[in-house]
């Protein structure tokens, strides 16, 4: 003991000092001060540096976009770290159930010798001359184990609640991933529609503007009346404006997609259309709503979280009951003293005690009652969550039905506009109509095409929303989301 205890103490001090170094070296950021500006500059440089190393052009499939969203989305990464943090809390709570082990080394000293004498209790005379029984400089060492059994039981209960909180964090992470992948899925189709219509749209807008310039020259040269020119100008201008508005609605989707999958905005994305494009939404329109409701209640992360939260509240009741019990404390210590006057400078001492808190005993009914009330609140909240989920399933399926009907109508309108454009092209070749009428037909066809694509994107979004309301797809299997295939009438994206 004479050799190892001081050495162990020194090692412990060095080890704790090493652990404390990161906390001492990191600086806190104070808002609106120099450290705040430095932190923002560092963050901006970090993002800029990452963007600089990325390619300027990237070809991306739907599956690759979903996988990248799964791994690279910042919200998903934050929720993953939160989950890992709660997993560590379980171990920390379990460690609290262990006995407390302490090692103390104390150096004692005084400037004068500790001399003392004794006095006879009978005669009152000095019975012992002044003598020294304690060295002026000495060292004491103690290794003790203290186990409070009640605290250990409470720590084990707390570790169970920590495990449940970890499950809640896992369900929240799952929900974040589902939302991110749903948004990525819809943004991909929107960006793909923009990518495959942008060139034609820009060409038609440019052609329309040229036609307006020719119309203005024809009016100035008195080749057409002001009234006729006004009607034609209003017609072409309104169609150009409508086409630009529809095009701008699709244009933002590319930026949204890059943000969702953590790509720099300067990258030029080349999206690859999947072989199959129409999701099997008809299957869900035919399914029994009662079955869909039960599937949603089983798989939705929010419902699973509410159930686990109810378990935590029930465990809190148990914790309040256990807290009322008397506590048993066991203590043992091994001591050493360098005082040479001691007959035995190594010894052990122990104790066992039972402690009952009268305050806890008196307040037990109130504390347990409050815990039961909180548990009832969680149960009621769980029922409320279930009702909201069922309502969302109904709303999502209704929205899918409406989107399906609009999709069919938009398909029909698009086909009609496409047929009229082809007829106008043939009539132009035959000399029956002029370039102005052909441009109007082409603008109409492009407008209907984009409207059809928007109806198609709405259909995809409605299908993804229904999957989300059902707690699907399973995020451990990306292919479940990719397999939205089958059906007829694939859109010409």
Order of alpha helices (4+ residues) and beta strands (2+ residues): alpha-alpha-beta-alpha-alpha-beta-beta-beta-beta-alpha-alpha-beta-alpha-alpha-alpha-beta-beta-alpha-alpha-alpha
